[in-house]
Amino acid sequence: MTPTPCRTERIRALNDEFRAEGLSTGRWVITHGVAALGVELMALAVRRVRRFDGFDPADDPWGEHDFGAFDLAGERLFWKIHYYDPSLCSGSDDPADPAVTARVLTVMLAREY
């Protein structure tokens, strides 16, 4: 499916709502590496993802706000949103439609990538 400005805006809005406010269908995954930083730093990482606004064309070429990177406690962290069908068995047919999309946001150490 070819991205259109309206479709991209809808995906971006759904991603921002999900990431920042927990709205939309989806789940968060925290990798073992991030969990090993300890509860306080893990909570700080989640807060940083929720408040992330450092989007640029190099990391967000489609304008969907589905990836970010930041430094925390001497570590480089990445977060990424993937789009699945509601059963989480395959990719979503349309990430702009929350009725057919489950978002999965993964927070990881860059070295875990």
Secondary structure, DSSP 8 states (H G I E B T S, - for coil): ----HHHHHHHHHHHHHHHHH--SSEEEEE-HHHHTT-HHHHHHHHHHHHH-----TTT-TTS---EEEEEETTEEEEEEEEEE-TTSSSB-S-TT-GGG-EEEEEEEEGGG-
